[in-house]
Amino acid sequence: MISKTTKTVCMLLALLCCGTTVADDLETLEQQALTAAVDEVAPSVVRIETVGGSERIGKMVFGTGPTTGLVVDPEGYIISSRFNFMNNPASILVRLPDGSRKPAKLVATDHNRMVVLLKIDVEQPLPVAPIAPLGEIRVGQWAIGMGRTYDAQRANMSVGIVSATERIWGKAIQTDAAISPNNYGGPLVDIRGRVMGVLVPLSPQSDNALAGMEWYDSGIGFAVPAEQIQAVLPRLKKGEDLRPGTVGIAFTTEDMNTGEPVIGAVRPDSPADKAGLKKGDRFVEIEGAEIRRTADAKREIASRYAGDKVKIVVLRDGKRVESTAELSVRPKRPARPAQGKPMIPKR
Amino acid sequence: MSDISVHSNTATRRLIAVLCCTVVAMLLGVGPTSADAGVGDVIQQTQPKIVKIYGAGGFGGLEAYQSGFLISAEGHILTSFSYVLDTDYISVTLDDGRKFDAKLLGADPRLEVAVLKIEAEGLPHFDLDEAAEVGGGTRVLAFSNAFGVAMGNEPATVQHGVVSVKADLAAKRGVFDTPYRGPVYVLDAMTNNPGATGGALVARDGRCLAMLGKELKNSTNDTWLNYAVPIAELRGSVDDILQGKLTAKIEDREAKKPARSLELASLGIVLVPDIVSRTPPYVDEVRPGSPAEKSGIAADDLIVLMGDRLVQSCKILVGELEYVDFEDSIKLSVLRGGELIEFVLRADIQDDGGQQ
């Protein structure tokens, strides 16, 4: 008589013998999980159509679209990429997955994270996809970029992994999934069907809304974390345009990664000046986060907005000095005439 | 209980533990028999079916090569119809390095597909009867000689990705729209590179899905497009070519234009002056007593839809009207004060009768 143990061993051996089948099944299951995740979020992914608008922005030919948006509130609030509206269209239409079209109003723009909030009137509450907490997102996990540009009825998807978190001064998740105008404004989704972020072009070198577009489909794509968008949603809903904040100081060094965070200059009447910060102060903490290098300070400030109040701790003459600064909008750089050429005033 | 049985039980438990660990490792994909083995087999079986094609070109940035795949044991090759084939000297190199002169049996310019023939027998090939159709999210492998990196008997380049979506092609080459506007598999991998056109898109089980398309730009946002034309779309033309009865299937949209098209003037609508390339189609004026006025259209309305089609500028609206018969009614949707309002109107034929 064959014992239970022997039977188990035989079954395991049989499983081992058909290892390829198991692997193939795994691959099938993986594919099913990816499409299931897309199906889960697709009802919240809308198509955006525009009428009119500029044909060119600088040297770039601006497409006619369509582009993508993500429902973030059942009452008809939709987040999209600022890039999609850079040509200032005359009107915006949102096409819902059921085929109906709704005129949309651009409520507010987040100039720091390059997203916009749209509003449409709805008779029925719109579906909102669940959000993946930022703390749960790990480098190497599956990441699916979604848009609704090729076909109004079907969402398009691209598959990759999370390449990095906390990119662009902590404002973006990086992915190697194909990200382009075909899904800017759409969600970056995890394999459980949760929204990790909203896809936008970004660049660490520039805060222009078009910056980063040159990397489309290159394996370097970015998404603004959904959790961060949720945090500013109430302000955007009120129609408040959000702009990057600045504290108004210069460090003694330009080396971000190794430079000591010591203040080299304080701009008069800046938030730093009003908070009492002085030349020679060494940053220790910003909003509780330890500051060891100038890059740490840049990260803490760059991720915040004008109007935000931040608690700053500096070391002055060996003593901790605490103060609170209200970040302000970055002052516009004065126009400088090219060398040897007179500056022609604008009319 | 004897020592032998005790040792036996211990050994069995150890064996089970080892086997369990191995199976778990397999399930996690870290063992020797991971998913890669299956894909590896598929790639190995597919490579002999892919061919390198050489022909016209080699100047002005035009590559003199492209890709193709065998569809019969007797040397029929499916490939893309391009300038590379516009020569009497087409050469094909098989996966094993053998070179053949190829004959162009026929082509369908609408689908930009061609069939070549080389004199050989017993060749590994795709059976088009077994070609599969898939949807968005399907993992795929693309085989081609992109950039001509594979020489002689070197295997073709393999890329992996997923089908982004199956959708109608809306693309352009330079400033010209492409002749084919049917369904394609849009891919999330950068597959459509120089020389890749004519390559094979294959499912992870080895079935042929589609032929890689050309280097095109998405006409809606000016980005490079990666796509493949499903075998189901090509099949009819391929069969016709093989049977020697292909008739070019060039869609002539001009033919769809009616003898007399509807004009905005006959509806009583005057748009704002079309001064920029994308002037929004605002209604500047509505003629008194016209169909537009009777239906309720008013000055300052922004026309955004004609039927179900988005009209993004004055030019597009006027262009679309050319395909509407002057006797037909049309549905115009306008934006007025943030509200989308639909109007159905028809030209006053009696008034315009004398113009026929």
Interface residues (C-beta under 8 A of the other chain):
Chain A: T5 T6 T8 V9 L12 L13 L15 L16 G19 T20 V22 A23 D24 L26 E27 E30 Q31 L34 T35 V38 E49 T50 V51 G52 G53 S54 E55 V61 G63 T64 G65 P66 T67 P89 A90 S91 L93 R101 K102 P103 K105 G145 T149 Y150 D151 R154 A155 N156 M157 S158 V159 A177 A178 S180 P181 N182 Y216 D217
Chain B: N9 T12 L15 I16 L19 C20 T22 V23 M26 L27 G29 G31 T33 S34 A35 A37 G38 V39 D41 G135 G136 G137 T138 R139 G161 V162 S164 V165 K166 A167 D168 A170 V186 D188 A189 M190 R204 N218 T220 N221 D222 T223 W224 N226 V276 S277 R278 T279 P280 P281 Y282 L302 V304 L305 L310 V311 Q312 S313 S333 L335 G338 E339 L340
